[in-house]
Structure formats: structure tokens, C-alpha cells
Amino acid sequence: MKRILLLILLVTSGISARQLGLGIIIGSPTGLSGKYFFGPKSAIEVNAGWSFWRTVGLHLTGDYQFIFPQTFVTEEGKKIEGFDLYAGIGGSFRVKEKENEETEFHIGLRIGGGIEYSFSKFGTFLELYPVVDLVPSTDFDFEGGLGLRFYF
């Protein structure tokens, strides 16, 4: 038991400020959001919830994000703290219940981005991702939302 507690302490002590964030997203999907920073210029984001667009169903997304931390600067060249733009690429998985009670699975490719504003241990974000559905047929859609995360 002591070894397990020591292992948990070692793993969590390696997580610094604004490295792991958990929160909510409202949009497509609407549910839980998580983000893990690998460094100042890259992160991975996952969202899990429900899609209320067209039909209701389970909706999961995951993206690798390229972060551009020096995007917003003053006229003097000083960085405006807290704002970060990001671009991401990833996937989308949706389960839709059709009117005839059949279940339809959608798998798509997401390429998009957003902006995040961080203050203290909180971050708020707005993102938009165009999606190309590949399964069950080729289709085009938009996903994204507004969210809030708490960073550990």
C-alpha cells in the first residue's frame, strides 16, 4: 500500500501548473473536456458527451493541438498574457439513434482550432472544427463549443 501511495505522489508531483485540465464544454459535444499539455507548444484534448445537433447521441472527440503562445502581442512587442491560439487535428466518433430505432455510427476527421484564455488555475476556450465524416458515408459537418477547465 505504501508503494502505491508513493507512486501516486511521484506521478502527481510531476504535473505542474496548467499541465492537466478538466472541465466542461457546451456545443458539439456537450459534456466533459480534458486537456493535457506536453509543453508550451503542444497538447492533447479529449471531449466526451452528447451531441444534440440533428439527433441525440454519444459523441467523443480527440485532438492533438499545436499551440501558438506568442500570437497576441502589444505594439511594443510584449506578449499579452493568458491568450493562446491553437490548431488541432484529430478524430470524432458519434453514435446516432435514427427515427426507426436503428443505431448509426459516425467516424470523422477533425481539423480546426480555437483560442484559450487562461487565468489563475482556470482556462476558458472557444473552438471550431470542420469535420469530414468517413463512416458510414462521406459527409461534412462542424463541431466545437465553448468551455471552461480547471488546471491542476
C-alpha positions as CSV (number, residue, x, y, z in Angstrom):
1,M,0.0,0.0,0.0
2,K,2.9,2.4,0.8
3,R,4.4,1.7,-2.6
4,I,1.1,2.6,-4.4
5,L,0.8,5.9,-2.4
6,L,4.5,6.7,-3.2
7,L,3.9,6.0,-6.9
8,I,0.8,8.2,-6.9
9,L,2.7,11.0,-5.2
10,L,5.6,10.8,-7.7
11,V,3.3,10.8,-10.7
12,T,1.2,13.7,-9.5
13,S,4.2,15.8,-8.3
14,G,5.4,15.8,-12.0
15,I,2.2,17.5,-13.1
16,S,2.9,21.3,-12.9
17,A,0.6,24.2,-13.2
18,R,-1.6,24.3,-16.4
19,Q,-0.4,20.9,-17.5
20,L,-3.6,18.9,-16.8
21,G,-7.1,20.5,-17.1
22,L,-10.6,19.1,-16.6
23,G,-13.9,20.8,-17.2
24,I,-16.9,21.2,-19.4
25,I,-17.8,22.0,-23.0
26,I,-21.1,23.3,-24.3
27,G,-21.6,22.7,-28.1
28,S,-20.9,19.6,-30.1
29,P,-20.3,17.6,-27.9
30,T,-21.8,18.9,-24.7
31,G,-20.2,17.2,-21.8
32,L,-16.8,16.8,-20.2
33,S,-13.5,18.2,-21.5
34,G,-9.9,17.3,-20.7
35,K,-6.6,18.7,-21.9
36,Y,-3.0,17.6,-21.2
37,F,-0.1,19.9,-22.1
38,F,3.1,18.2,-23.3
39,G,4.9,21.5,-23.2
40,P,4.2,25.2,-24.1
41,K,3.5,24.4,-27.8
42,S,1.6,21.1,-27.8
43,A,-1.3,19.4,-26.1
44,I,-3.9,16.7,-26.4
45,E,-7.6,17.4,-25.8
46,V,-10.4,14.9,-25.4
47,N,-14.1,15.6,-25.1
48,A,-16.9,13.2,-24.2
49,G,-20.6,14.0,-24.0
50,W,-23.7,14.2,-26.1
51,S,-24.4,15.6,-29.5
52,F,-27.7,17.5,-29.7
53,W,-27.2,18.5,-33.3
54,R,-29.8,16.8,-35.6
55,T,-30.1,13.8,-33.4
56,V,-29.2,13.0,-29.8
57,G,-26.3,10.5,-29.3
58,L,-23.0,9.8,-27.7
59,H,-20.2,12.0,-29.0
60,L,-16.4,11.5,-28.4
61,T,-13.6,13.7,-29.8
62,G,-9.8,13.7,-29.5
63,D,-7.3,16.1,-31.0
64,Y,-3.6,16.8,-31.0
65,Q,-3.1,20.6,-30.7
66,F,-0.3,22.9,-31.9
67,I,-0.3,25.9,-29.6
68,F,0.9,29.3,-30.7
69,P,1.7,31.1,-27.4
70,Q,3.3,34.3,-28.8
71,T,0.4,35.2,-31.1
72,F,-1.1,38.2,-29.2
73,V,1.5,41.0,-28.7
74,T,1.3,44.7,-28.0
75,E,2.7,47.3,-30.3
76,E,5.9,47.3,-28.2
77,G,6.3,43.5,-28.9
78,K,5.3,42.4,-25.4
79,K,3.2,39.2,-25.2
80,I,-0.4,39.7,-23.9
81,E,-0.5,37.1,-21.1
82,G,-3.2,34.5,-21.0
83,F,-4.3,34.2,-24.6
84,D,-3.2,31.3,-26.8
85,L,-4.3,30.3,-30.3
86,Y,-4.2,26.7,-31.3
87,A,-4.7,24.5,-34.3
88,G,-5.6,20.8,-34.0
89,I,-6.1,17.6,-35.9
90,G,-8.0,14.6,-34.6
91,G,-11.0,12.4,-34.8
92,S,-14.7,12.3,-34.0
93,F,-16.9,9.4,-33.0
94,R,-20.7,9.8,-32.8
95,V,-23.5,7.3,-32.1
96,K,-26.8,8.4,-33.6
97,E,-30.2,6.9,-32.9
98,K,-32.3,7.1,-36.1
99,E,-36.1,7.6,-36.1
100,N,-36.6,3.9,-37.0
101,E,-34.6,3.0,-33.8
102,E,-31.6,1.9,-35.7
103,T,-28.1,2.9,-34.4
104,E,-25.7,4.6,-36.8
105,F,-22.0,5.1,-36.1
106,H,-20.2,8.1,-37.5
107,I,-16.4,8.4,-37.6
108,G,-14.7,11.5,-38.9
109,L,-11.6,13.5,-39.3
110,R,-11.4,16.9,-37.5
111,I,-9.1,19.8,-38.5
112,G,-9.6,23.2,-36.8
113,G,-8.6,25.3,-33.9
114,G,-9.6,27.8,-31.3
115,I,-8.5,30.3,-28.7
116,E,-8.0,29.8,-24.9
117,Y,-7.7,32.4,-22.2
118,S,-6.0,31.2,-19.0
119,F,-6.2,33.0,-15.7
120,S,-5.1,31.7,-12.3
121,K,-5.9,27.9,-12.4
122,F,-8.8,28.3,-14.9
123,G,-9.0,28.4,-18.7
124,T,-11.9,29.3,-20.9
125,F,-11.9,28.3,-24.6
126,L,-13.8,28.7,-27.8
127,E,-13.1,26.2,-30.7
128,L,-14.4,25.3,-34.1
129,Y,-13.6,22.2,-36.0
130,P,-14.8,21.3,-39.5
131,V,-15.3,17.6,-39.8
132,V,-15.3,15.2,-42.7
133,D,-17.2,12.1,-41.8
134,L,-15.7,9.0,-43.3
135,V,-18.0,6.3,-41.9
136,P,-20.8,5.4,-42.8
137,S,-20.5,7.8,-45.7
138,T,-18.6,10.9,-46.7
139,D,-20.3,13.9,-45.2
140,F,-19.2,17.4,-44.0
141,D,-20.1,18.9,-40.6
142,F,-18.9,21.4,-37.9
143,E,-18.1,20.7,-34.3
144,G,-16.9,22.9,-31.5
145,G,-18.0,24.7,-28.5
146,L,-17.4,27.0,-25.5
147,G,-15.8,25.6,-22.4
148,L,-14.2,26.1,-19.0
149,R,-11.4,24.0,-17.4
150,F,-9.8,23.8,-14.0
151,Y,-6.0,23.2,-14.2
152,F,-4.3,21.1,-11.6
